[in-house]
Amino acid sequence: MQTRFLRPLVLALAVAAPLSLALAQKKPGGKYSHPNLVAADRLCSQAFAKLEAAQTANEYDLGGHAKKAKELLKQAQDEIKLATATADKE
């Protein structure tokens, strides 16, 4: 069961990483908006969506682990936003 979930997730992350770097937008003033942080945020969003899909497919019977993983991804995204704000100040 885990392999069925992990393979598409790994594939999605492998495809998304280079794409998100390519799509990083330029900020006003010619400064790039931290492409690695942009990529990390997008990967968190994609992982969150995959966890929701796994929960739906398994009728939410994942022992609370998917819920906990989603909470941690939200926490990671909050930290990424703080890192971006800190980097923008420098």
CYANA upper distance limits for C-alpha pairs under 8 A (distance plus 0.5 A):
  1 MET  CA      5 PHE  CA      7.20
  2 GLN  CA      6 LEU  CA      6.45
  3 THR  CA      7 ARG  CA      6.40
  4 ARG  CA      8 PRO  CA      7.82
  5 PHE  CA      9 LEU  CA      7.05
  5 PHE  CA     54 ALA  CA      7.39
  6 LEU  CA     10 VAL  CA      6.52
  7 ARG  CA     11 LEU  CA      6.62
  8 PRO  CA     12 ALA  CA      6.47
  9 LEU  CA     13 LEU  CA      6.67
  9 LEU  CA     47 ALA  CA      7.38
  9 LEU  CA     50 LYS  CA      7.22
 10 VAL  CA     14 ALA  CA      6.55
 11 LEU  CA     15 VAL  CA      6.71
 12 ALA  CA     16 ALA  CA      6.41
 12 ALA  CA     46 GLN  CA      8.24
 13 LEU  CA     17 ALA  CA      6.53
 13 LEU  CA     43 LEU  CA      6.79
 13 LEU  CA     46 GLN  CA      8.20
 13 LEU  CA     47 ALA  CA      8.41
 14 ALA  CA     18 PRO  CA      8.07
 15 VAL  CA     19 LEU  CA      7.21
 16 ALA  CA     20 SER  CA      6.39
 16 ALA  CA     39 ALA  CA      8.38
 16 ALA  CA     42 ARG  CA      8.42
 16 ALA  CA     43 LEU  CA      7.42
 17 ALA  CA     21 LEU  CA      6.95
 17 ALA  CA     39 ALA  CA      6.46
 17 ALA  CA     40 ALA  CA      8.47
 17 ALA  CA     43 LEU  CA      7.65
 18 PRO  CA     22 ALA  CA      6.80
 19 LEU  CA     23 LEU  CA      6.70
 20 SER  CA     24 ALA  CA      6.66
 20 SER  CA     35 PRO  CA      8.07
 20 SER  CA     38 VAL  CA      7.52
 20 SER  CA     39 ALA  CA      5.58
 20 SER  CA     42 ARG  CA      7.63
 21 LEU  CA     35 PRO  CA      5.92
 21 LEU  CA     36 ASN  CA      7.39
 21 LEU  CA     38 VAL  CA      7.96
 21 LEU  CA     39 ALA  CA      6.50
 24 ALA  CA     32 TYR  CA      7.89
 24 ALA  CA     33 SER  CA      7.25
 24 ALA  CA     34 HIS  CA      8.25
 24 ALA  CA     35 PRO  CA      5.92
 24 ALA  CA     38 VAL  CA      7.20
 24 ALA  CA     39 ALA  CA      8.45
 25 GLN  CA     32 TYR  CA      7.03
 25 GLN  CA     33 SER  CA      6.85
 26 LYS  CA     30 GLY  CA      6.71
 26 LYS  CA     31 LYS  CA      6.52
 26 LYS  CA     32 TYR  CA      5.07
 26 LYS  CA     33 SER  CA      6.52
 27 LYS  CA     31 LYS  CA      5.68
 27 LYS  CA     32 TYR  CA      6.00
 27 LYS  CA     33 SER  CA      6.32
 33 SER  CA     38 VAL  CA      7.86
 34 HIS  CA     38 VAL  CA      6.72
 34 HIS  CA     84 THR  CA      7.63
 35 PRO  CA     39 ALA  CA      6.51
 36 ASN  CA     40 ALA  CA      6.64
 37 LEU  CA     41 ASP  CA      6.65
 37 LEU  CA     80 ILE  CA      6.88
 37 LEU  CA     83 ALA  CA      8.41
 37 LEU  CA     84 THR  CA      7.36
 38 VAL  CA     42 ARG  CA      6.80
 39 ALA  CA     43 LEU  CA      6.62
 40 ALA  CA     44 CYS  CA      6.73
 40 ALA  CA     80 ILE  CA      8.07
 41 ASP  CA     45 SER  CA      6.87
 41 ASP  CA     77 GLN  CA      6.37
 41 ASP  CA     80 ILE  CA      7.21
 42 ARG  CA     46 GLN  CA      6.73
 43 LEU  CA     47 ALA  CA      6.55
 44 CYS  CA     48 PHE  CA      6.58
 44 CYS  CA     73 LEU  CA      6.44
 44 CYS  CA     74 LYS  CA      8.36
 44 CYS  CA     76 ALA  CA      8.11
 44 CYS  CA     77 GLN  CA      7.29
 45 SER  CA     49 ALA  CA      6.82
 45 SER  CA     73 LEU  CA      8.44
 46 GLN  CA     50 LYS  CA      6.77
 47 ALA  CA     51 LEU  CA      6.68
 47 ALA  CA     73 LEU  CA      8.41
 48 PHE  CA     52 GLU  CA      6.83
 48 PHE  CA     70 LYS  CA      6.33
 48 PHE  CA     73 LEU  CA      7.32
 49 ALA  CA     53 ALA  CA      6.76
 50 LYS  CA     54 ALA  CA      6.65
 51 LEU  CA     55 GLN  CA      6.63
 51 LEU  CA     66 ALA  CA      6.57
 51 LEU  CA     69 ALA  CA      8.41
 51 LEU  CA     70 LYS  CA      7.59
 52 GLU  CA     56 THR  CA      6.72
 52 GLU  CA     66 ALA  CA      8.37
 53 ALA  CA     57 ALA  CA      6.58
 54 ALA  CA     58 ASN  CA      6.58
 54 ALA  CA     60 TYR  CA      8.42
 55 GLN  CA     59 GLU  CA      6.37
 55 GLN  CA     60 TYR  CA      4.94
 55 GLN  CA     61 ASP  CA      7.44
 55 GLN  CA     62 LEU  CA      7.38
 55 GLN  CA     66 ALA  CA      7.48
 56 THR  CA     60 TYR  CA      6.39
 58 ASN  CA     62 LEU  CA      7.55
 62 LEU  CA     66 ALA  CA      6.78
 64 GLY  CA     68 LYS  CA      6.78
 65 HIS  CA     69 ALA  CA      6.59
 66 ALA  CA     70 LYS  CA      6.63
 67 LYS  CA     71 GLU  CA      6.83
 68 LYS  CA     72 LEU  CA      6.78
 69 ALA  CA     73 LEU  CA      6.66
 70 LYS  CA     74 LYS  CA      6.75
 71 GLU  CA     75 GLN  CA      6.79
 72 LEU  CA     76 ALA  CA      6.60
 73 LEU  CA     77 GLN  CA      6.68
 74 LYS  CA     78 ASP  CA      6.81
 75 GLN  CA     79 GLU  CA      6.85
 76 ALA  CA     80 ILE  CA      6.68
 77 GLN  CA     81 LYS  CA      6.78
 78 ASP  CA     82 LEU  CA      6.91
 79 GLU  CA     83 ALA  CA      6.62
 80 ILE  CA     84 THR  CA      6.63
 81 LYS  CA     85 ALA  CA      6.74
 82 LEU  CA     86 THR  CA      6.64
 83 ALA  CA     87 ALA  CA      6.58
 84 THR  CA     88 ASP  CA      6.57
 85 ALA  CA     89 LYS  CA      6.97
 86 THR  CA     90 GLU  CA      7.34
